[in-house]
C-alpha cells in the first residue's frame, strides 16, 4: 500500500511568463481533443514498408512511403487512448514503446514499389544486429530487397526518446516518410519511484470536480531514473517537411506503364528523382499540418496519419516534451508560455559533472531553451512548466466583495495543500490582486486595465471568453452567455476557458500550408483549470 504523504515539486525554475490570450482565427474551430504519446508496445514488431497517400489541409493528397504493422502488435499505449490501430503504412511510422533492458526485434518486409529498390531501418544509439536469409548488404546496414525481409535486433539500453529511419537512399526514402520514434521507458529505483508518485498533482488528478476523475496517461512516472525528471503528462512531436515535387516524381515512376509512357520503357529505379534543390511546401507535426494536427489521435479521416499534436496541461504540471527532427531541415519549435528545460539529447541525460555535498544525485545541467530547435535525426527530451507566477494579477478573478477563497502558500509559494480547490496551484502572491479597473462582472476591481464589454466583442475561436482561467471565473466575469456561445469554439468559455498559447515553428514560412497561412507546423497548448477534465483518450 502506498504512503499517503502529499508531496509537491521541489524546484521552481519558471522564468518570466507570457500570457497568450487570443488567437482569433475562424478556421481553427475544432473539438477540444488532446494528444498524449501513443504508440505500440511489446518486444517483437513486424513492419511493412509500403506506399499510400496522405492528406493535407489544402486538399492535396501526397504520395508517400511509410512503415507500418504487417501483424497486430502486442499492445498499445497509453491503454486508454480510444481507437488505437497500427495500419500497414503510416506517417510517421509506429512509435515503439519499450522497456529499458528489453531485447527488441523488428522484422521489416519491403512492400514498396519495385522501382523503390531496397529499404532498411537504422536505430541510432543502439547496438543492432541485422540478419535474414534474404537480407542484402547495404552501405549502413543490411537491407530488404523488394518483397523480402530483414530482421534487426538490439537491447534497449539507452533510455529516453530516439529516432529511427531508413538507412537506404535516405535523401529520398526519409523524405518520402520512412521514419518513426522509439521511446525507451526507464527502470526506476525505489527512491525515484517514491519521489515521482503520490504527489499533490496526483491527488488533484484523482479528484472528481463533477465530470469524473482524470486518468493518468503517462507512460512512466519519470523520464529517466532521476528524481528531477518526474512529470505529469507527456507529448511526442516529430517535426518534418514535404517537398511535393519529389513525391510527384516518385509517384510517376511507381505508377508508370509503357502504354502510358509513349511506348517507352519505364524507369526501373528512382535514380532520376531529383532531391535537390529542395523546396518543401508542407510542414508537419506528427505527420499532419495545422489544423489537422488538432484532430484526435487515430481519427478516421487520416487513415495513414494516426498521431496528433494538441497539448494540454493544468497549472503546476510538469509536461515532458519529446521532440524529434525527422526531416532534412532544422525546425525552430517555439513554445509560448515559458522556456523548456532541456533534459537529454538522444537519451543522454545532461547532468552536472559532480554531486553537491549531501545530495544523492547530480543536478540537471540542461539549459532553458526559448526555442527547441530540432536537428535532423536527433531527439530531445525537455520539461515545460506553467503556473501564472509573475503575472501580478489573480488569474482566477478573486478579490470581489463576497469572495471567501483561500490561497495558503506552500514552501514554493503555490496553493497545493487542497487538491480539490478550483484555484489549486495558484501563485499565492497574486491572490486577490485585481486586473480590471471597473469590471463588468463579479471579479476583483481597482486594477490597471479597462476592458471592453465582453458581450459586444466577437471572440476568436481559441479565446477562453475572458482574461481569467476557467469556466467558473469566466462566467463570473462576463455572464453565462458569452459571445460566441459555448460549443462553437475550440476553448469553451463556460467550462474549459483555458489560456491558449501558440506553439509553432519560428520560421514563419513553416506555419503555412503550401504558402497559405495559418497552417503547417503549428498547434495550441491549452493551459486548462484544474476543474476541467483533460481527457487524453480523445
Secondary structure, DSSP 8 states (H G I E B T S, - for coil): ------B--S-----S---------GGG----------EEESSEEEEEEEEEEEE-TTS-EEEEEEEEESS--SEEESTT-TT----SS-SS---EEEETT-EEEEEEEE-S-GGG--B--B-TTS--EEE-TT-EE-SSSEEB-TT-EEEEEEE--S-EEEEEE--SSHHHHHHHT-EEEEEEE----HHHHHHHSSBHHHHHHT--SSS-------S-SBSSSSGGGB-SEEEEEEEEEE-HHHHHHHHHHHT--GGGTTT----SSSTT----S----EEEETTB-TTGGGS-TT-TT-TT-------EEETT-EEEEEEEE-SSS-EEEEETTS-EEEEEETTEE-B-SS--TT-SS--B---EESEEEE-BT-EEEEEEE---TTSSS-TT---STT--------TTSB--S-TTSTTTT-BGGGTT---BSS-SSSS--S-SB----GGGS---TT--SSSSSSHHHHHHHH-SS-SS-TTSSSS-TTTT--EEEEEEESSGGGGSBTTBSS-SSEEEEEEE-TTS---TT-
